[in-house]
Each structure stands twice: as structure tokens, then as C-alpha cells.
Amino acid sequence: MTRPPTAAQRRVIDAADPVTGRLRGTEAQLAALVKRGLAFRHPRPPHDHFLTPAGHRIREAGEADAPAEPEPEAPAGGGFAARVGGEEEAPQSGPARVREVHSAWQGLLELRRMTNRDGATDRPCGWERTHLVRAAALALEAAGHRPAGAGPEGYRVRATPQPEAVAVYEPAEEARRACAATLERAGWQVGEYAEPRTGRRYLLASPRRA
């Protein structure tokens, strides 16, 4: 067993992006976490650092006694959150947001490569199965789909009572089908259904296992 991270290193781990595990810290702190196997440096520019599965376990262990984060609320503290649609305070769109979403998606693909046993990046990893709403929302936003704002247009990703399944609401049929295609390419199994009482159409998506 390696010795636990220092207090300064632990603060860097605890402050990691809640979605992608992206880290911010001094070069010395990040290099030390890489040496311990708690972080890795992304091979492509801008060469950001991300938590490894071991680093995620340390971070999540520190949150074990914290209240559960309700879905689809954005995480506190200003960290990155994929657009689930219908947020009261949505982040501003623009080139900076596009870059941030792209970086988050690339980080998630790297997490898949590192944590899936066969290194596959074409299907969801364990983190996505425990953060279904955020994972599906990131896949949609990274592909350029428009999340819902104050009006009815755009997608909304919501939790469901079913295990390992999220609902994606998109009123426009063509856009709904495009969302389904994106999720399927991202490694999700998708079916389209209608609510019995209202007839409202929605997608039910689950992470593919093989």
C-alpha cells in the first residue's frame, strides 16, 4: 500500500471536476499525483491532468458522508456540468463552452480507455453507470445537440425509477431521433416510448455492457 496523499494533494483531488475528474494544481502537485498513480496527463493538448480510477476512489471516499447530490442539479462550487436541459441558471454558450465540453468528452473517453477491462472507448464505463444523467447529457452536448432552455424546445435528460436508465425528452421528432443516434454511437442502448397518460414521446437509454 502506498502512503496516503498529503493534505495539499488531497485538496487538489477533492477539487477535481465532478464530471471528468480534471485536476487543477501546481505542476509539482500534479506530477506527484501522476507518480502515485492517482492522476494521468492527457496525451493531447492542452495536456490537462485527470484522476485515475484510484484517484476517483479517494475522492469519492471523502464524499461518502456528504448528502447525495440530487439529479439533475449542477454541482456546487462552479465545477463543470453538462447541460441536462431546463436549468434555471444555464452556462453561457459560445466558443469557450464548446472547448470546455469537448475537453470533458475527451476526458471521459480516456476514462473509458483506462477503466474498461479491454480498454474500449465505444461503450460507457463504471463512472457513467453511477452518473447516468450527467453521462448521457455530456454525450448529447458534446455532439452539438441543443439543451432545453426556458421554452419547450431542446432536450432534457432526467433520471428514471428504472436501474441504469435515463429518459431523454425532446419534443421535435427529428431532433429526438438524432439524440437517439448520438447516444447509440456513444455506447447506449436506446428505445423510444410514449407516456401512457399524456402520449409524450421520450427516449429511454441505458449504458451498453458489451
Secondary structure, 3 states (H helix, E strand, C coil): CCCCCCHHHHHHHHCCCCCCCEECCCHHHHHHHHHCCCEEECCCCCCCEEECHHHHHHHHHHCCCCCCCCCCCCCHHHCCCCCCCCCCCCCCCCHHHHHHHHHHHHHHHHHHHHHCCCCCCCCCCHHHHHCHHHHHHHHHHHCCCCECCCCCCCEEEEECCCCCCEEEECCCHHHHHHHHHHHHHCCEEEEEEECCCCCCEEEEEEECCC
